[in-house]
Amino acid sequence: MNGRMGIVSGRYRSLSSSEHGETSHETVVELFGRTDDGRSVCLLVHGLRPTFEIAPIGTWEADKGVPAFIEDRLVHVRAMEHVQNITGPVVKWTQLGERPVWTVEVEQPFHVPSLRKLLKTRSWQIFSGDIPFVNRFFLDGNVGMHVAFSGDVVDTREADGPVLKPEVIEAGGGGRYGVDLTVRCTFDDVQSTEPFAVPYTVFSFDLETSIEHETVLCAAACVENLGTGERQVFQYRGGEQEILEGLTATVLATDPDIITGYNIDNFDLPRLADRTGVLQRGRGGEGTMALFGWGRAPRLETELKRNRDALVPKRQSNRAWNLSGRVVMDAWWQARQALKPRRETLSFVATLLFPDDEAKHKMDVDASNMDEEWANRPDEVLAYCVRDAELPLDILGAIQAVRRKEAVAAVAKV
């Protein structure tokens, strides 16, 4: 298959295999995105190895070659655990002047931090040792978020098969991914291409919750195809478990690239995570996946345990959320950066951007008294929730948040 895609996110898989008593190591990069014809895709990219560079600290004269004592020190580096190979040297300019620089290849990316720390204590200067492995794909390949690729299709959404489909496992994947196409390719099969407007699918949602019990009363979602401009609206009411499972089913069915809402970083996503923790008790991993398994990763319990880019959204130390294959883009934060409004409420920002459009203003529901509002007029509260799910899409469109970031990424190759 040949195609073009806009990359949304990426992560890597560490693989090891033994044959004839020897262990070989491979690292597969998983790149998630959407093709120019609107299909979601996961590329399983082979051939990129985890490396960093080292140079000796101290005086060195370029015209006299590499001193014997440095060669002796390199022998010790080669013998270090998890070091696979050392190549070089290549003379490069550093802050200490010209130095011979060697490239150290290691077994897996997660071995780099400990080796880097150890080598620093042994008077080696480290270069390119703190670059996240997926970022190395962009740097070493000199590509941005828009790429052309060629490879073999190993799975499609319509195809039958178990989660651990043999064709996907043999291609280096972890299981069946929640995308239209899964493609195996090599590092050289992915090349830079001319930027194009990626037809992203954006999922915006909102929750209305009980102040007294902190439970979810109802929810709404609005899904927009940026390629066609078409929108779909979904409403959820009933039992709390039914609401959360309905949201998850909609995410899986519509397969969005971007998840948004207003202040979801600080309210909606934390509340969903908390309620999932309560409702999944006694149901194990299957319960968690049904309630909050929004990622594109294979639906396996091992994917729930990842610290980053997992099957469920997880909050990082910088308070940002991430999950496998999709991007969380809070409309509150985007509006705050672009508009710097005097007040940051959804009502104020919507009125600021759409002063003459009543259909894009918040409805008259007292959110501070939500339990009573829900008890007395649930239909109005649900309509209020739907409006609050639609407005973030209107705001992102008005400030061109998605397309601006896409343009910057195309120019900066990030």
N, C-alpha and C positions, 0 to 999 in steps of 0.2 A: 504494500500500500504506500502511496505517496500523498502527502497532504501538508497543510499549514495549520498552525494552532497558536493561540495566545495562552501562555503559561500562567496559571493561577497560583499554584503552590507546588512545592516539592519536598521530598524527604528521601531517606535512603534505607536500604535493607542490607544487612550483613549476612553473607552466606559462607559456609565452610563445608568442604567435602573431603573425604579420605579415600585414597586409592593406592594400593600396594604399599601401605604403611606410611604414605606421605599425605600431609594435610595441605590442601590448597584453599586460598581465601579469595573471595570476590565480593565486591560492593556494587549493588544495583541501585541506580537512582530512579525513583518514581517521580515522574513529572505529570501533574494533573492540569488540564486546561480544556479549552473548547476550540474546535476546528472552525475554519472560515465558513463552512456550510452548516454550522450550528450543532454539531455532535460533540458530546463530552468524550474525553479521551484520557487514558493513562498510558504514558510511555514508560516501558521498562528498559532503561538505558544501561548497556554493559560497556565496559572498557575503561572507565575512569577509576584511577587508583588514588588512594589517600597518600599524599606526600607532603613534605615540608623541606626547607633548605637550611643547611648549617654552614658556618664559616668559622675559622679559628680566630680567637681573640689574641692579639699580640702583634709584634712586628713581623713583617713578611716582605721579602723582596721578590717582585714578580719575575725578574730576569734569572733567578736562581732556581726556579722550579719549586716543587713541594718538598719541604724538609722531611727527613726521615722520621723525625719524632711525631710529625702530624700523621704520617702514614701509619705509625704504630697506634696512635690514638683512634684512627679510623677502624683499625682491626677490632678494637674494643666496642666501637659503636655498632659494627656489623654483628657482633656477638650478642648484642642486647636482645632481650626477649621482645617479641612482636615486630622486630625489624626484619623486613623481607629482602631489601636490596639497597645498595648505595651506588649512585652513578655520579660521574663528574671527574674532575672539577671543571667548572666554567668560571672564568675570571669575570667578576662583576664589581661594579662600584658600590661601596657601602659607606656608612657614615664614618668608618675607620679607614677609608681609602679603598684601593683595589684589593680584593681578596679572592682566593679560590673558594668557590661555593659548590657544595655537594648536595645532591637531591637524595633524600632519605624516603624510601617507600616502606610503609608499615602495613600490618595485616588489615586493620580496620580503622575508620576515622576516630572511633572513641578511644583508641590507644594514643593518639597524638598528644593530648594534654599532659599525660603522665610522662611520656618520653621527652616532651619539650621542657618540662620542669626539671627532669633529671639531667638533661644535657646542659642546661643553663648552669647547673651547679658544677659542671665539669669544664667550664670555660669555653663553651661553644656559643656562638652567636646564632640566634634562630630567626629565620625569615619565613613568611607565609605559613606560620604555624598556628595562627588563630583565626583562620578563615573557615567558616562553616562549610561542610563538605558539599552541600548542594550549591552554595555560592561559587565553589571552585568550578562547577560545571559551566557557569556563565563566564567566569574569568578565563579559564583555560580554553574554552571553545569560542571565546570572543563573540558571544551571542547575547541578545536581549530577550525580552519576553515574547517577541514574535519570532517563530522559528518555522522552517520547513523541515519535514522529516520523511524518512522512508523506512519501512520495516515490515514485519510479518504480523498480521492480525491473529492473536491467539485466543481471543474471546470477544463476544458481543453480548449486549444486554438480552437479545432475543434468544440466544443459544441456551440449550439445556445443560445441566451439569451441577455437581455438588459444589459447595463453597470451596473446597480444596480440589478444584478442577485440575487434573494432571497436566493439561497443556499450559496452564498458567504457571503452575509450580515449576515445570521444566524450563519455562521462559524466565525464571528468576523472581516471579511474583509470590505474594503471600497467600493468595486465594483470589476468588472472583471479586473484582472491584465494582463499585457502584457507578459505572460509567457506560456509555454506549459502545466504546471500543477500547480494547486493551491491546497494545502493540509492542512487540519486542524489537529493539533496534540497538545499534552500537553508538558509541560516542561520536564517531565520524559521520553517522547517518543523520545527525541533527545539525542543521546549518542556519545561519542568520538569513532572514528574508525581509522584504519590504514591509513596513508597518501597515496594518489594516485595522479597521474598527471591528474588534472581536464581538460577536453577537452574544454577549453574556446573558445569563439568566440570573435575576436578582430576586431574592426571597426576603420580604419584609414582614415582620410579625409584631404583635402586641399582646400583652396579657392584662387582664383585669383581675385583681386579687383581693381577698378578704383582709381587711386591716386587723380584724379581731383574731382570725385563725391562721392568717398567712397562707391560705390555700388559694389555688387558682379557680376563679369563678367561671371565666370564659376566656376565649382567645380568638384571634383573627389573624389571617395572613393574606398578603397580596403578592403575587408573583408576576414579574414583568420580564418580557423578552426584549432586551435592548436592540435586537436586530429588527424586530417588527413593530415594537411599541405595544404589543398586545399585553393585556393584564388579565389575571384570574384572581378572584376573591374567594377566600375560604373562611368559614365560620365554625367555631367549636364551642359546644355547650354540653352540659351533662355532668357525669362523674369526672373527678379530677384525673383519674387514670385514663379515661376515655379521651379527655382533652389532650393530654400529653402524647398519647399514642397516635391521635389524629394529626397533631403537628408533625410528628416524626414520619408518619406515612406520607404526608404531603411533601416534606423535604425529599424523601426518597423517590416519590413519583415525579416531581417536577425537576429534580436534579439541579439545583441552583449552583452557580459559581460563587456568588456573593450573598452573605446573610447580613441583613441590616434591620434597623428599627431605631427608635429614638431612646437613647440612654440604655440600650440593652447591655452594654458592658457592666454597668453598675446596678441594674435592677433585674431585667427580664432573664438574662442568662444565669446570674447567680440564683434567682428564685427557681428556675427550672432545674438547676443542679441540686438545690436543696430538696425540692419536692421529689425528684428522682431518687435521691438517697433514702427518702422515707417510703415511697411507694414500691420500690424494688425489693424491699426486705422480704426474704423468703423465696425470691424469684431468681436470684443469682444474676449471672451475666446476661442471660436471655431477657430478663426483665429490664435491665439497664439499656440494652440495645433497643428494645421496643419503645421505651419511654424517651430516650435521649440520644439514640444512635444516629446522629445527623451526618457523620462523615462518609467519605467515599472509600474508606479502607474496607478490606474483607470483613465480613460480620463474624469475627472470631473473638473469643474472650481475651486472647493475647493482645488484641488491638485495643482493648479497654485499659490495659496496664501501661501503655506508653505514656511517658511524661509530656511529650509534645506530639502534635499532629496525630492525635488518637482518633478512635471512632466516635468518641463523645467530645464535645467542646471542653477545653481545659484552660484555666486562667494561669498566666505566667507571672513571673516576679514583677514585670513592668505593668501589670494589671490588664494587659491585652489578652484576648482570647484567641485560641487557634484550634483547628481540627483538621483532619486529613482531607486534602483535596479541595477545600473551600476556604474562602476568606471572610472573616468577620469585619464588617465596616460600619461602625456606629455612626448614624446620621447626626447625632448630637455633636460628636467630636468633629466631624467634617464641617458642620455649620459653624461651630465655634472657631475653627481655624480660618475658614473662608470669610465669614461675616464679622467676627468679633462683636457680636450683639451685646447691647447693654444688659439684657436679660437672656437667659439661655433656655427658657421653657419652650416646649413645643408650640404652645399657643402664641407666644411672642414671635418666634422665628417664622411660623406660618403666616402670621399677619404682616410681618415685615416683608416677606417675599411675595405674598399674594394679597395685597391690601384690598383689592376690589373683587376678589373671588370668594364668595361665601362658602362655596362647596369645598374650599381648601382651608377653612378655619375650623378650629376645634369646636365640638358640640357642647351644649350646656348640660353637663353632668358633673355633679359634685364628687370629684375623686377622693376628697378627704373624708367622705361619708359613704364609701362604696358599698358597704354591707347593706345599708338601708336602701340605697339606690337600686341595688340588685334585687332586693326583696320586693320593692314596690314597682319597678318598671324595667324588667330584665331585657325587653326588646330594645329599649332606648340605649341601655348600657352596651348591648352587643353592637348596635349601630355605631355608638361612640368608639368602641374598640376597633371596628372595621375602619373608621375614619383615621384613627391613630396608626393603623397599619399601612394605610395608603399614603399618608402625608410624608413619611421618610423617603419614599420613592420620588415624590414631587420635589422635595427639598434637594435630594441628590441630583435630580435632573436639572433643577434651576441653577445650581452652583456648578454643574458639570463636574462633579467630584470624581466619578469613575473615569470619564474620558480624559480629564486633566492628569490623573495619576497614570493612566495608560500612556499618554503622550510623553510624560516625564520619563517613564520606564523605558520607552522606545528610544529616547535620546540618550539617556544615561546608561542603558543596558544593565538594568537592575531588576 
